[in-house]
Amino acid sequence: MIGGAGEKRTLRLVARYADACNLFAGPQSGPGQVKAKLDVLAAHCAREGTDYDRIRKTILWAGPLDPAADGGDSFVEQMRRYADAGIEEIHIVPFTGDPAAFIDGLGRNVAPCLADL
């Protein structure tokens, strides 16, 4: 896995060497920006002779997430838009607060809904 968002070097390295890429996502970079990065990656793959579909597309979510709020529905809807853009996996940046409650909320409210994406 290679993480980053550089279109000239980083995504070219992903196309050449990686099995997965990890892009940044959050309030400052929405699904449209992530889709644009994936389009650049696809172009690099075409030039490198790499099968774009074999590369796992992931994001590092660095935005607000309260799995207890509205049953996690707002987060799931945000992630639906990323899934529509081609994202297959989400990594979540560490958070503040009670870790056990956060994990429990993810397991009860969010994970079952994300599995359907």
TORROGU-195245 format. One line per field, with one value per residue (C-alpha): residue number from 1; residue in one letter; x, y, z. Coordinates in Angstrom, 1 decimal, always signed. Layout:
BEGIN
resi: c(NUM/...)
resn: c(a/...)
xx: c(X/...)
yy: c(Y/...)
zz: c(Z/...)
END
This chain:
BEGIN
resi: c(1/2/3/4/5/6/7/8/9/10/11/12/13/14/15/16/17/18/19/20/21/22/23/24/25/26/27/28/29/30/31/32/33/34/35/36/37/38/39/40/41/42/43/44/45/46/47/48/49/50/51/52/53/54/55/56/57/58/59/60/61/62/63/64/65/66/67/68/69/70/71/72/73/74/75/76/77/78/79/80/81/82/83/84/85/86/87/88/89/90/91/92/93/94/95/96/97/98/99/100/101/102/103/104/105/106/107/108/109/110/111/112/113/114/115/116/117)
resn: c(m/i/g/g/a/g/e/k/r/t/l/r/l/v/a/r/y/a/d/a/c/n/l/f/a/g/p/q/s/g/p/g/q/v/k/a/k/l/d/v/l/a/a/h/c/a/r/e/g/t/d/y/d/r/i/r/k/t/i/l/w/a/g/p/l/d/p/a/a/d/g/g/d/s/f/v/e/q/m/r/r/y/a/d/a/g/i/e/e/i/h/i/v/p/f/t/g/d/p/a/a/f/i/d/g/l/g/r/n/v/a/p/c/l/a/d/l)
xx: c(+0.0/+1.2/-0.5/-0.6/-2.2/+0.6/-0.6/+2.8/+4.9/+2.9/+0.1/+2.6/+4.4/+1.1/+0.5/+4.0/+4.5/+1.5/-1.4/-3.3/-3.5/-4.6/-6.0/-6.9/-10.6/-12.4/-14.1/-11.4/-11.4/-14.7/-15.6/-15.2/-11.6/-10.9/-12.5/-10.3/-7.2/-8.5/-8.8/-5.2/-4.2/-6.1/-4.2/-0.9/-1.9/-2.7/+0.8/+2.5/+0.5/-1.0/-4.5/-6.2/-8.8/-6.3/-5.3/-7.4/-8.6/-8.8/-9.2/-7.9/-10.9/-9.8/-13.2/-15.7/-17.3/-19.8/-21.1/-23.9/-25.2/-28.2/-27.3/-24.2/-26.5/-24.7/-21.3/-22.7/-24.2/-20.8/-19.1/-21.7/-20.5/-16.9/-17.9/-19.6/-16.3/-14.5/-13.4/-13.4/-12.0/-11.9/-9.2/-10.2/-7.8/-7.7/-10.3/-10.8/-13.2/-14.0/-12.5/-14.7/-17.9/-16.5/-15.7/-19.1/-20.9/-19.0/-19.9/-23.5/-24.4/-22.0/-20.3/-23.4/-24.5/-21.1/-21.1/-24.0/-22.1)
yy: c(+0.0/+3.5/+6.4/+10.0/+12.3/+13.4/+13.0/+13.0/+10.8/+9.1/+7.8/+6.8/+4.7/+3.1/+2.2/+0.7/-1.1/-1.1/-3.5/-0.7/+3.1/+5.2/+8.6/+11.4/+12.1/+14.4/+17.8/+19.4/+16.6/+15.2/+12.2/+14.3/+15.1/+11.4/+10.3/+12.7/+11.2/+7.7/+8.9/+10.0/+6.6/+4.9/+6.9/+6.0/+2.3/+2.5/+3.9/+1.4/-1.6/-2.2/-3.6/-0.7/-3.1/-5.1/-2.1/-1.8/+1.8/+3.1/+6.3/+7.7/+9.4/+12.5/+14.1/+14.2/+10.9/+10.3/+6.7/+7.4/+10.5/+9.7/+6.0/+6.8/+7.5/+10.8/+9.0/+6.1/+8.4/+10.2/+6.8/+5.8/+8.7/+7.5/+4.0/+5.3/+7.0/+3.6/+3.4/-0.1/+0.4/+3.1/+3.8/+6.1/+8.5/+8.3/+10.2/+11.7/+10.4/+7.0/+4.4/+1.6/+3.7/+4.7/+1.1/-0.1/+2.7/+1.7/-1.9/-1.4/+1.6/+2.0/-1.3/-3.2/-0.4/+0.0/-3.7/-3.1/-0.6)
zz: c(+0.0/-0.9/+0.7/-0.5/-3.1/-5.3/-8.9/-10.6/-8.4/-5.7/-7.9/-10.6/-7.9/-6.9/-10.5/-10.9/-7.5/-5.2/-4.5/-2.8/-2.6/+0.4/-0.4/+2.0/+2.6/+4.9/+5.0/+2.8/+0.1/-0.9/-3.1/-6.3/-5.5/-4.6/-7.9/-9.8/-8.0/-9.0/-12.6/-12.5/-11.1/-13.9/-16.5/-14.8/-14.8/-18.5/-19.2/-16.9/-18.2/-14.8/-14.2/-12.5/-11.1/-9.1/-7.0/-3.8/-3.4/+0.2/+2.0/+5.3/+6.8/+8.7/+9.3/+12.1/+13.0/+15.8/+15.3/+17.9/+16.2/+14.0/+14.1/+12.0/+9.0/+8.0/+8.0/+6.0/+3.4/+3.1/+2.6/+0.0/-2.2/-1.8/-2.6/-5.7/-6.6/-6.4/-2.8/-1.3/+2.2/+4.9/+7.5/+10.3/+11.9/+15.7/+17.6/+21.0/+23.6/+25.0/+22.7/+23.8/+23.1/+19.7/+18.7/+20.0/+18.1/+14.9/+15.4/+16.1/+13.9/+11.1/+10.1/+9.2/+6.9/+5.3/+4.5/+2.1/+0.1)
END
